[in-house]
Amino acid sequence: MDEYPEWKDEIEIKTWPKGADGFFALRDFEIYCKGTIVGRVTSSWLILDRDTKRPRKPEDFNFVHEDFISKAAIERKLEKVVFKGELNELERRKVYYSDLDVNKHVNNATYVRWILDSCFSDENKGVISEFEINFISELYLKDTFTIHKADNDKESYYVIKNSNDREVSKARILH
């Protein structure tokens, strides 16, 4: 985010598919306020077979076209979030029904909300300029999990772990 819209400002979001990278389908977004780009998003989506839960290449589907837009909202390629430092447990939580999506697992936006709740209840370091998140595995109704944090100068790293202490999601926030 370069800047944040004010209360009641109207925003416009432009989005486009930009092809594939291995097992990932790529999609970018631009956020406009008053005709000016105020934020940019790039995303990569792993496509899983609904029955086998195994990855499938985008080429296996009819939606891969040669006319994808080659424009990139963010030029750099998405990578895994990697951090150095000691993780400190912030809190323990449980998955509730309102956290689920139509597939009956935690909605991706819910992981973002949990991390933001922890980020701003911990200490407010100001506005967020960058937010990166990796979704690693799923959580389901009534699962318990922990949220952990590590700091590094202006960056904060968050890790959500399941009850078996396995990483479910990792995020990097730049203030």
C-alpha positions in Angstrom: 0.0 0.0 0.0 1.4 3.4 -1.0 -1.4 5.2 0.8 -4.8 4.4 2.4 -8.1 5.7 1.3 -10.0 8.0 3.7 -13.3 7.1 5.2 -16.1 7.0 2.6 -13.6 7.3 -0.3 -14.7 5.1 -3.2 -12.1 2.7 -4.5 -11.8 0.8 -7.7 -10.1 -2.6 -8.0 -8.7 -3.8 -11.3 -7.7 -7.5 -11.5 -6.4 -9.8 -14.2 -5.0 -13.3 -14.6 -1.4 -13.2 -15.6 -0.8 -16.8 -16.5 0.8 -19.7 -14.6 4.0 -20.6 -12.9 4.3 -24.4 -12.4 1.4 -25.5 -10.3 0.4 -22.0 -9.5 -2.2 -19.8 -11.3 -1.2 -16.1 -11.0 -3.5 -13.1 -10.5 -2.7 -9.4 -9.9 -4.7 -6.5 -8.6 -4.4 -2.7 -8.5 -6.3 -0.6 -6.0 -7.3 2.9 -7.2 -8.6 5.9 -5.2 -9.5 9.1 -7.1 -7.9 7.7 -10.2 -4.5 7.0 -8.5 -3.0 3.7 -7.7 -2.8 3.4 -3.9 -2.1 -0.3 -3.6 -0.9 -3.3 -5.6 -1.4 -7.0 -5.0 0.1 -10.1 -6.6 -1.1 -13.6 -5.8 -0.4 -17.2 -6.7 -3.0 -19.9 -6.2 -2.1 -23.6 -5.9 -4.7 -25.6 -7.8 -5.7 -28.8 -6.0 -7.8 -31.7 -7.3 -10.9 -31.6 -5.2 -11.0 -35.4 -4.8 -7.3 -36.4 -4.4 -6.1 -33.1 -2.8 -3.1 -33.4 -5.1 -1.7 -30.4 -7.1 -2.8 -30.0 -10.7 -1.1 -27.8 -13.3 -3.2 -25.0 -14.7 -2.5 -26.4 -18.2 -4.8 -29.3 -17.2 -7.8 -26.9 -17.5 -9.4 -25.0 -20.3 -8.9 -21.6 -18.7 -5.3 -21.2 -19.7 -5.2 -18.9 -22.7 -2.4 -17.2 -24.7 -3.9 -13.8 -24.2 -3.2 -13.3 -20.5 -2.1 -9.8 -19.6 1.6 -9.7 -19.1 1.5 -6.5 -16.9 2.5 -7.1 -13.3 1.2 -5.2 -10.4 4.3 -6.1 -8.4 7.3 -7.1 -10.5 9.1 -9.5 -8.1 8.1 -13.1 -8.0 6.4 -14.4 -4.9 8.6 -16.5 -2.7 8.1 -18.4 0.6 8.2 -16.2 3.7 11.5 -16.8 5.5 12.5 -15.2 8.8 15.3 -15.2 11.3 14.7 -14.8 15.0 13.0 -16.4 17.9 9.3 -17.0 17.8 7.3 -16.0 20.8 3.8 -17.4 21.3 1.2 -14.6 21.3 -2.0 -16.6 21.8 -4.0 -19.8 21.5 -7.2 -19.9 19.6 -9.9 -22.3 18.3 -11.5 -22.4 14.9 -15.2 -21.4 14.9 -17.9 -21.9 12.3 -17.7 -18.3 11.1 -14.0 -18.9 10.2 -14.9 -21.5 7.6 -15.4 -21.2 3.8 -17.7 -23.3 1.6 -15.2 -26.1 1.6 -15.5 -26.3 5.4 -11.9 -25.3 6.1 -10.6 -21.9 7.3 -11.1 -19.2 4.8 -7.8 -17.6 3.6 -9.0 -14.1 4.6 -9.5 -15.5 8.2 -5.8 -16.2 8.5 -5.1 -12.6 7.5 -7.6 -11.3 10.1 -6.1 -13.4 12.8 -2.6 -12.1 12.0 -3.8 -8.5 11.9 -5.6 -8.9 15.2 -2.4 -10.1 16.8 -0.4 -7.4 15.0 -2.4 -4.5 16.3 -3.3 -6.0 19.8 0.4 -6.6 20.4 1.6 -3.0 19.7 0.7 -0.6 17.0 3.7 0.2 14.9 1.8 2.3 12.4 0.3 1.6 9.1 1.2 -1.5 7.1 3.0 -0.9 3.8 3.6 -4.6 2.8 1.9 -7.8 3.8 3.0 -11.2 2.5 1.4 -14.5 3.5 1.9 -18.1 2.7 -0.8 -20.6 3.3 0.7 -24.0 4.0 -2.0 -26.3 5.3 -5.6 -26.3 6.4 -7.4 -25.8 9.7 -10.9 -27.1 10.3 -13.8 -26.5 12.7 -12.8 -26.8 16.4 -9.1 -27.2 15.6 -6.9 -25.4 18.1 -3.9 -23.3 16.9 -1.3 -20.9 18.2 -0.1 -17.6 16.8 3.6 -16.8 17.1 5.6 -13.7 16.3 9.3 -12.7 15.6 10.5 -9.1 15.1 13.3 -7.9 12.9 13.7 -4.1 12.7 10.7 -2.7 10.8 9.5 -6.2 9.8 7.3 -8.5 11.9 6.9 -12.2 11.2 3.9 -14.3 12.2 3.5 -18.0 12.2 0.2 -19.9 12.8 0.8 -23.5 14.1 -1.7 -26.3 14.5 -2.0 -28.4 17.7 0.8 -30.7 16.4 3.1 -27.6 16.3 3.2 -27.7 12.4 3.1 -24.5 10.5 -0.2 -23.7 8.9 0.6 -20.2 7.7 3.5 -17.7 7.7 3.4 -13.9 7.2 5.7 -10.9 6.9 4.5 -7.4 7.7 6.5 -4.3 6.9 5.5 -1.2 8.8 
